[in-house]
Amino acid sequence: MKVKAIFDKIKRQHRLTKARQDMIELLAKHPMNIHELEKAMLTLGHPNIQTIYNNISFLQSMNIVFATLEDGHKLYHLVDFDQDVTTSINMKCHASQETFQITEPKIVEVIKRSLNLSKFKVNHLDITIQGACHAIDEDHCDYHETCVLKQITEQYRLS
């Protein structure tokens, strides 16, 4: 993911503060919840929690960051301008607690057709599927051949 494109987007209309820059660089590595983000920002010299909340809100309003709900907590993700992020699907297995991410470009087109959105440009779609397959036991969950989600992710381009 190229954070330079994100920095450039912010600079066109707003100030790119050190706190915003650090937050973007952290989220470029992996999604974080607010507590993880607060801890990481603190180590980088940003102790003010309100600044973190303000910047998350700002980055969401700029369509740079989006949130998903994971176990009752928001998980903040950085939009990847290098990929078509409108097709990202997160799948979480309740049995193994693993999260899988797939990218399937056809999903957006199917949804647009189903909802008659041909004149609507979708720039972000967040789908989270949670559940467990019929083989809920650790032996099945550990093996590639029997894990339903592992089999599905092999069929699609991983993000």
C-alpha positions as CSV (number, residue, x, y, z in Angstrom):
1,M,0.0,0.0,0.0
2,K,1.4,3.4,-1.0
3,V,0.8,5.9,1.8
4,K,2.1,8.6,-0.4
5,A,-1.1,8.7,-2.3
6,I,-3.0,9.1,0.9
7,F,-0.7,11.9,2.1
8,D,-1.2,13.6,-1.3
9,K,-5.0,13.4,-1.0
10,I,-4.9,15.0,2.4
11,K,-2.5,17.8,1.4
12,R,-4.7,18.8,-1.5
13,Q,-7.4,20.1,1.0
14,H,-6.0,19.9,4.6
15,R,-2.9,19.9,6.7
16,L,-0.9,16.7,7.0
17,T,0.0,16.7,10.6
18,K,2.6,14.5,12.2
19,A,-0.2,12.7,14.1
20,R,-2.2,12.0,10.9
21,Q,1.0,10.8,9.2
22,D,1.9,8.5,12.0
23,M,-1.6,7.1,12.2
24,I,-1.8,6.4,8.5
25,E,1.6,4.6,8.6
26,L,0.5,2.5,11.5
27,L,-2.8,1.5,9.8
28,A,-0.9,0.7,6.6
29,K,0.8,-2.1,8.5
30,H,-2.4,-3.7,9.8
31,P,-5.9,-2.8,11.0
32,M,-6.1,-1.8,14.7
33,N,-8.8,-1.1,17.3
34,I,-8.8,2.2,19.2
35,H,-6.9,0.8,22.1
36,E,-4.1,-0.7,19.9
37,L,-4.0,2.6,18.0
38,E,-3.8,4.6,21.2
39,K,-0.9,2.5,22.6
40,A,1.0,2.7,19.3
41,M,0.5,6.4,19.0
42,L,1.7,6.9,22.6
43,T,5.0,5.2,21.8
44,L,5.4,7.6,18.8
45,G,4.9,10.6,21.1
46,H,1.2,11.3,20.7
47,P,-0.2,11.0,24.2
48,N,-3.5,12.9,23.6
49,I,-6.4,10.4,23.1
50,Q,-8.7,13.1,21.9
51,T,-6.3,13.8,19.0
52,I,-6.5,10.2,18.1
53,Y,-10.3,10.2,18.0
54,N,-10.3,13.5,16.1
55,N,-7.9,12.1,13.5
56,I,-9.9,8.9,13.1
57,S,-13.0,10.9,12.6
58,F,-11.2,13.1,10.1
59,L,-9.7,10.2,8.1
60,Q,-13.1,8.5,8.0
61,S,-14.7,11.7,6.6
62,M,-12.0,11.8,3.9
63,N,-12.8,8.1,3.0
64,I,-9.2,7.2,4.0
65,V,-10.2,5.0,7.0
66,F,-13.1,2.7,7.5
67,A,-14.2,0.7,10.5
68,T,-15.5,-2.9,10.8
69,L,-17.0,-4.4,13.9
70,E,-15.1,-7.3,15.4
71,D,-16.2,-8.8,18.7
72,G,-18.1,-5.7,19.6
73,H,-15.1,-3.4,18.9
74,K,-14.4,-1.2,15.9
75,L,-11.4,-2.2,13.9
76,Y,-10.0,0.6,11.8
77,H,-8.7,-0.2,8.3
78,L,-6.8,2.0,5.9
79,V,-8.4,2.2,2.4
80,D,-5.9,0.7,-0.1
81,F,-5.9,3.1,-3.1
82,D,-3.7,0.6,-5.0
83,Q,-6.5,-2.0,-5.0
84,D,-10.2,-2.1,-5.6
85,V,-11.2,-2.1,-2.0
86,T,-14.8,-2.1,-2.8
87,T,-14.7,-5.8,-3.1
88,S,-13.1,-6.8,0.2
89,I,-15.0,-9.4,2.2
90,N,-13.9,-10.4,5.7
91,M,-15.0,-13.8,6.9
92,K,-14.5,-14.9,10.5
93,C,-14.9,-18.5,11.7
94,H,-16.3,-18.7,15.3
95,A,-14.8,-22.2,15.7
96,S,-11.2,-21.4,14.9
97,Q,-11.4,-17.6,15.6
98,E,-9.5,-17.1,12.3
99,T,-10.4,-14.2,10.0
100,F,-10.0,-14.6,6.3
101,Q,-10.1,-11.9,3.7
102,I,-11.0,-12.4,0.1
103,T,-11.4,-10.1,-2.9
104,E,-14.1,-10.9,-5.3
105,P,-14.7,-8.2,-7.9
106,K,-18.0,-9.7,-9.0
107,I,-19.7,-9.0,-5.7
108,V,-20.1,-5.2,-6.2
109,E,-21.6,-5.8,-9.7
110,V,-24.1,-8.3,-8.3
111,I,-25.1,-6.0,-5.5
112,K,-25.4,-3.0,-7.9
113,R,-27.6,-5.1,-10.3
114,S,-29.8,-6.4,-7.4
115,L,-30.4,-3.0,-6.0
116,N,-30.6,-1.2,-9.3
117,L,-27.6,1.0,-8.6
118,S,-26.3,1.3,-12.2
119,K,-26.0,5.1,-11.9
120,F,-24.4,4.9,-8.4
121,K,-20.7,4.8,-8.1
122,V,-19.8,2.5,-5.2
123,N,-16.4,3.5,-3.7
124,H,-16.5,1.3,-0.6
125,L,-18.3,-1.8,0.4
126,D,-17.8,-3.5,3.8
127,I,-19.0,-7.1,4.1
128,T,-18.3,-9.2,7.2
129,I,-19.5,-12.7,7.3
130,Q,-19.3,-14.5,10.6
131,G,-20.3,-18.1,11.5
132,A,-19.1,-21.6,11.8
133,C,-19.2,-24.6,9.4
134,H,-20.7,-27.9,10.3
135,A,-17.3,-29.3,11.3
136,I,-16.8,-27.4,14.5
137,D,-13.8,-29.1,16.1
138,E,-10.2,-28.2,16.3
139,D,-9.0,-31.2,14.3
140,H,-11.1,-30.1,11.3
141,C,-10.2,-26.5,11.7
142,D,-6.5,-27.1,11.6
143,Y,-6.5,-28.9,8.2
144,H,-6.7,-27.0,4.9
145,E,-8.7,-29.8,3.3
146,T,-11.6,-29.7,5.7
147,C,-11.8,-26.0,6.6
148,V,-14.5,-24.4,4.5
149,L,-13.1,-20.9,4.7
150,K,-9.6,-22.0,3.9
151,Q,-10.9,-23.7,0.8
152,I,-12.9,-20.7,-0.2
153,T,-10.0,-18.3,0.2
154,E,-7.9,-20.5,-2.1
155,Q,-10.4,-19.9,-4.9
156,Y,-10.0,-16.1,-4.7
157,R,-7.2,-13.6,-4.9
158,L,-6.2,-12.9,-1.3
159,S,-5.8,-9.3,-0.2
